[in-house]
Amino acid sequence: MKRLHYLIIPAIIFASCGGGKQDKKAPEAAPKADSAKAIPVAIMNVQPIDFHGYVEVQSQIVGDENILATPQASGTVSSILVQVGQHVSKGQVLAQLDAAVVNQQIEAMQPQLELYKSVYEKQQALWKQNIGTEVQLMQSKAQYEATRKQIESMKTQRDFYRIVSPINGIVDAVNLKVGEMAVPGMLGIRVVSYDKLKAEANLGENYLGKVKQGDPVILVLSDENDSIKTTLSYVSQAIDPTSRAFTVVVRLGNNSKLHPNMGCKMKIGNYQNPHALVVPVSVIQKTQDGTMLYIASDGKAKAVMVTAGRNSNGQVEILSGLNEGDQVIVKGFEGIDNGQPISIQ
């Protein structure tokens, strides 16, 4: 035990004297964090513009007179007299159905008609000479008139076996073939009047009251890569119970750029603000607190809460939160935070 004490005491004395006279070093200071890196952005300078709001809907060009001509009686098609694209007149025969039975009946009655006509004419001549009786004259006249009217009725019936154009127009489609059966109201020949074309579209009931007759309209013709400026001709006030939509119409008259069944976009102008502040829709961000965008302010990104109005053609009207001359960040805003240093490119 005494030997253990001798070992411990010198160690304590050595430690109290500084352990070999080594100098103490101050701990090194941690490196300072670099300032936040500036993010490159692009901006737009907000200035008042004449802003137009549009209701956009897909529409179709149709003929105001778009008729499917069909026969009035069922029969087999014996000949088709027109082709697609041909101009036709009102009353022109477009196709003929087999009416052989009716024609045979008419031909069979022709000799009888001639006979009754001859008898009647002879009775008239005798009556003028005071020969014969008035009853004989009346009987011969009745036989002749009845037969003549019967033949006229058959000729009218024969016309039921023809397909006739009810309007002046252009043959748009021929949905029959020779040898096929044609039925009234079914397949036939479509005739469209190019003089009375119109664009029709259906709008959801939430737009009722927001568009009216006379509103400016731009028809964007996808096939022609062109557009037509006009006005809204008609707005239906009745909601379809099935589609919950109502019809709007633009009457166009004759236009060589347009064709029946052609699709186009109808842009109905129903709003205008000549001094609107607008920004691209893409810069608007939805947050829990509302609608926000970023502006450049003193070299930093500043989050601004705004009230958005109508939007059109990728632009949205800002009703409040922005001032004329504000610099809205339009590129690079996706990765920045409020107060983030920015570098305007």
Beta strands, then each sheet from edge to edge (+ up, - down):
strand 1: 39-45
strand 2: 49-63
strand 3: 66-69
strand 4: 75-80
strand 5: 87-88
strand 6: 93-97
strand 7: 162-164
strand 8: 169-174
strand 9: 181-182
strand 10: 189-192
strand 11: 197-204
strand 12: 216-221
strand 13: 226-231
strand 14: 234-235
strand 15: 245-253
strand 16: 263-276
strand 17: 278-280
strand 18: 285-287
strand 19: 290-297
strand 20: 300-312
strand 21: 315-320
strand 22: 327-331
strand 23: 342-344
sheet 1: 22+ 1- 23-
sheet 2: 13+ 12- 16+ 2- 11+ 15- 14+
sheet 3: 3+ 10- 8+ 5-
sheet 4: 7+ 6- 4+ 9-
sheet 5: 17+ 21- 20+ 19- 18+
end
